[in-house]
């Protein structure tokens, strides 16, 4: 087995919801909006039910579409300045306590190997950027929301970063950084991220939903549960196989 040196960086791409953060990060934003008096109690009750359902069942196409539409509605008219302040508060009060310590430790393992660690998520960029910065990660790719005159319009600026669109954004990032996909890594819990996971040479499924678990078994992808033994095994895999800047080819 020859080891071929490559000049580009190694990237580790992490999904956020139910991979890095327990539950849906958008719900944490809803809680922050409610605390700031920017949405109604009815909004947060509805979002709370959907969040509980998501934690148990994972993503569902119909509910995801409804959440996307509602998420666009609730930020309409909020200034960029207020949202930046709110995103920091949401991180401190709600998102940080929901971070899976084990997955965060795995991200730090990649950083220790000299890898770049990026979040790739449908979460709005104004929240994804705060999560990445607060955890000391390289950066984040998230859904971008349109701004006019310093105010959010309630419309997307580009694609909603979900499913195939995550793979599109990640492919562009790999090209921009000069990374070889064959030596890069990706982590997700959702069947919707199969295109993202298929993009790299080291896909890892984390607490997978049923369809992703089935796909992973067929494809021979490693599967990780957020349990101590499973995390230790995953970290050893990174140390053993993720030599920065190298790729093994037969």
C-alpha positions as CSV (number, residue, x, y, z in Angstrom):
1,X,0.0,0.0,0.0
2,X,1.7,3.2,-1.2
3,X,1.2,6.5,0.6
4,X,0.7,9.4,-1.7
5,X,1.4,12.9,-0.4
6,X,-1.0,15.6,-1.3
7,X,-0.5,19.4,-1.0
8,X,-4.1,20.3,0.0
9,X,-5.6,20.4,3.5
10,X,-7.7,17.6,5.1
11,X,-11.3,18.7,5.8
12,X,-13.7,17.2,8.3
13,X,-17.3,18.2,7.6
14,X,-19.8,18.0,10.4
15,X,-23.6,18.2,10.3
16,X,-25.0,20.1,13.2
17,X,-28.5,18.9,14.2
18,X,-28.4,15.5,16.1
19,X,-24.8,15.1,15.1
20,X,-23.0,17.9,16.9
21,X,-26.0,19.4,18.8
22,X,-28.7,17.3,20.4
23,X,-32.0,18.2,18.6
24,X,-32.6,21.1,16.2
25,X,-30.5,24.2,16.5
26,X,-33.3,26.2,14.9
27,X,-35.4,25.5,17.9
28,X,-32.8,27.2,20.1
29,X,-33.1,30.2,17.9
30,X,-36.9,30.2,18.3
31,X,-36.5,30.2,22.1
32,X,-34.2,33.2,21.8
33,X,-36.6,35.0,19.6
34,X,-39.4,34.4,22.1
35,X,-37.3,35.6,25.0
36,X,-36.5,38.8,23.0
37,X,-40.3,39.3,22.4
38,X,-39.9,38.9,18.7
39,X,-42.3,35.9,18.2
40,X,-45.4,34.7,20.0
41,X,-46.0,32.0,22.5
42,X,-47.9,30.0,19.9
43,X,-44.8,30.0,17.7
44,X,-42.6,28.5,20.4
45,X,-45.2,25.9,21.5
46,X,-45.5,24.7,17.9
47,X,-41.7,24.7,17.5
48,X,-41.3,22.9,20.8
49,X,-43.5,20.0,19.7
50,X,-41.6,19.7,16.4
51,X,-38.3,19.8,18.3
52,X,-39.4,16.9,20.5
53,X,-40.5,14.9,17.5
54,X,-37.2,15.6,15.7
55,X,-35.2,14.4,18.6
56,X,-37.1,11.1,18.6
57,X,-37.7,10.5,14.9
58,X,-35.1,12.6,13.1
59,X,-35.8,14.6,9.9
60,X,-39.1,14.3,8.0
61,X,-39.5,16.0,4.6
62,X,-42.9,17.5,5.3
63,X,-42.0,18.9,8.7
64,X,-38.7,20.1,7.4
65,X,-40.4,22.1,4.6
66,X,-42.9,23.6,7.1
67,X,-40.0,24.5,9.5
68,X,-38.1,26.1,6.7
69,X,-41.1,28.3,5.8
70,X,-41.9,29.2,9.4
71,X,-38.2,29.9,10.0
72,X,-38.2,32.4,7.2
73,X,-41.3,34.1,8.5
74,X,-40.1,34.6,12.1
75,X,-36.9,36.4,11.2
76,X,-38.6,38.9,8.8
77,X,-37.9,42.5,9.9
78,X,-35.2,41.7,12.4
79,X,-32.1,43.8,11.9
80,X,-28.7,42.2,11.3
81,X,-27.3,43.9,14.4
82,X,-30.1,42.5,16.6
83,X,-29.8,39.0,15.1
84,X,-26.0,39.0,15.7
85,X,-26.5,39.9,19.3
86,X,-29.3,37.4,19.7
87,X,-27.3,34.6,18.1
88,X,-24.5,35.0,20.7
89,X,-27.1,34.9,23.5
90,X,-28.8,31.8,21.9
91,X,-25.5,30.0,21.8
92,X,-24.7,30.8,25.5
93,X,-28.2,30.0,26.9
94,X,-29.4,27.2,24.7
95,X,-27.1,25.7,22.1
96,X,-23.9,25.3,24.0
97,X,-25.6,23.2,26.7
98,X,-27.0,21.0,23.9
99,X,-23.6,20.3,22.3
100,X,-22.7,16.6,22.4
101,X,-19.4,16.6,24.3
102,X,-18.3,13.5,22.5
103,X,-18.8,14.9,19.0
104,X,-17.1,18.1,20.0
105,X,-14.2,16.1,21.3
106,X,-14.0,14.3,17.9
107,X,-13.9,17.6,16.1
108,X,-11.1,18.7,18.4
109,X,-9.3,15.5,17.5
110,X,-9.4,16.5,13.9
111,X,-8.1,20.0,14.7
112,X,-5.2,18.4,16.7
113,X,-4.3,16.4,13.5
114,X,-4.0,19.7,11.7
115,X,-7.3,19.3,9.8
116,X,-9.8,22.0,9.0
117,X,-13.2,21.4,10.7
118,X,-16.2,22.9,9.0
119,X,-19.9,22.8,9.9
120,X,-22.2,22.0,6.9
121,X,-25.7,22.7,7.9
122,X,-29.2,24.0,7.1
123,X,-28.8,26.2,10.2
124,X,-28.8,29.9,9.3
125,X,-25.2,31.2,8.9
126,X,-25.7,33.8,11.6
127,X,-26.1,31.0,14.1
128,X,-23.8,28.4,12.5
129,X,-20.9,30.9,12.4
130,X,-21.3,31.5,16.2
131,X,-21.3,27.7,16.9
132,X,-18.1,27.2,14.8
133,X,-16.4,30.2,16.3
134,X,-17.3,29.3,19.9
135,X,-16.0,25.8,19.4
136,X,-12.8,26.9,17.8
137,X,-13.6,25.3,14.5
138,X,-12.4,26.5,11.1
139,X,-15.7,27.8,9.8
140,X,-19.3,27.0,8.8
141,X,-21.4,26.7,5.7
142,X,-25.1,27.4,6.4
143,X,-28.3,28.7,4.9
144,X,-27.9,32.4,3.9
145,X,-30.9,34.7,4.5
146,X,-31.4,37.8,2.4
147,X,-30.8,41.2,3.9
148,X,-32.0,44.6,2.6
149,X,-31.1,47.8,4.2
150,X,-29.7,46.0,7.2
151,X,-32.9,44.0,7.8
152,X,-33.8,40.3,7.1
153,X,-36.5,40.1,4.4
154,X,-37.7,36.5,5.2
155,X,-36.3,35.2,1.9
156,X,-33.4,32.9,1.3
157,X,-30.3,34.2,-0.5
158,X,-29.4,31.1,-2.4
159,X,-30.3,27.5,-1.7
160,X,-31.6,26.1,1.6
161,X,-28.5,24.0,2.7
162,X,-30.2,20.6,3.0
163,X,-29.7,17.3,1.3
164,X,-28.1,17.5,-2.1
165,X,-27.4,21.3,-1.6
166,X,-25.1,20.4,1.3
167,X,-23.0,18.3,-1.1
168,X,-23.0,21.1,-3.6
169,X,-21.7,23.6,-1.0
170,X,-19.2,21.1,0.3
171,X,-17.9,20.3,-3.2
172,X,-17.3,24.0,-3.8
173,X,-15.5,24.3,-0.4
174,X,-13.2,21.4,-1.3
175,X,-12.4,23.0,-4.6
176,X,-11.8,26.4,-3.0
177,X,-9.4,25.0,-0.4
178,X,-7.7,22.6,-2.8
179,X,-8.6,19.6,-0.6
180,X,-8.6,16.0,-2.0
181,X,-12.1,14.5,-1.2
182,X,-10.5,11.1,-0.9
183,X,-8.7,12.0,2.3
184,X,-11.5,14.2,3.8
185,X,-14.1,13.2,6.4
186,X,-17.8,13.8,6.9
187,X,-20.1,13.1,9.8
188,X,-24.0,13.1,9.9
189,X,-27.0,11.3,11.4
190,X,-29.4,11.8,8.5
191,X,-30.3,9.9,5.3
192,X,-30.6,13.3,3.7
193,X,-26.8,13.7,4.0
194,X,-26.0,10.6,2.0
195,X,-24.8,12.9,-0.9
196,X,-22.5,14.8,1.5
197,X,-21.2,11.6,3.1
198,X,-20.6,10.0,-0.4
199,X,-18.5,13.0,-1.4
200,X,-15.5,12.1,0.9
201,X,-13.3,9.1,1.4
202,X,-14.0,8.8,5.1
203,X,-17.8,9.0,5.8
204,X,-18.9,8.3,9.3
205,X,-22.6,8.0,10.4
206,X,-23.4,9.3,13.9
207,X,-26.6,8.1,15.7
208,X,-28.0,7.4,12.2
209,X,-31.7,7.3,11.4
210,X,-32.9,3.9,10.1
211,X,-32.5,4.6,6.4
212,X,-28.9,6.0,6.9
213,X,-28.0,3.0,9.1
214,X,-29.2,0.6,6.4
215,X,-27.2,2.5,3.7
216,X,-24.1,2.6,5.9
217,X,-24.2,-1.2,6.4
218,X,-24.5,-1.7,2.7
219,X,-21.7,0.8,1.8
220,X,-19.5,-0.4,4.6
221,X,-19.4,3.0,6.3
222,X,-18.4,3.2,10.0
223,X,-21.2,3.9,12.4
224,X,-20.7,5.8,15.6
225,X,-23.1,6.0,18.6
226,X,-22.7,8.7,21.1
227,X,-21.4,6.4,23.7
228,X,-18.0,6.3,25.4
229,X,-16.8,3.1,23.7
230,X,-18.0,4.2,20.3
231,X,-16.4,7.6,20.6
232,X,-13.1,6.2,21.7
233,X,-13.1,3.9,18.7
234,X,-13.9,6.9,16.4
235,X,-11.1,9.0,17.9
236,X,-8.6,6.1,17.4
237,X,-9.7,5.9,13.8
238,X,-8.9,9.6,13.3
239,X,-5.5,9.2,14.9
240,X,-4.7,6.1,12.9
241,X,-6.0,6.9,9.5
242,X,-6.2,10.7,9.2
243,X,-2.5,11.5,8.7
244,X,-2.6,15.1,7.7
245,X,-2.0,15.7,4.0
246,X,-1.7,12.0,3.0
247,X,-4.0,9.6,1.2
248,X,-3.5,5.8,0.9
249,X,-4.0,4.3,-2.5
250,X,-3.6,0.7,-3.5
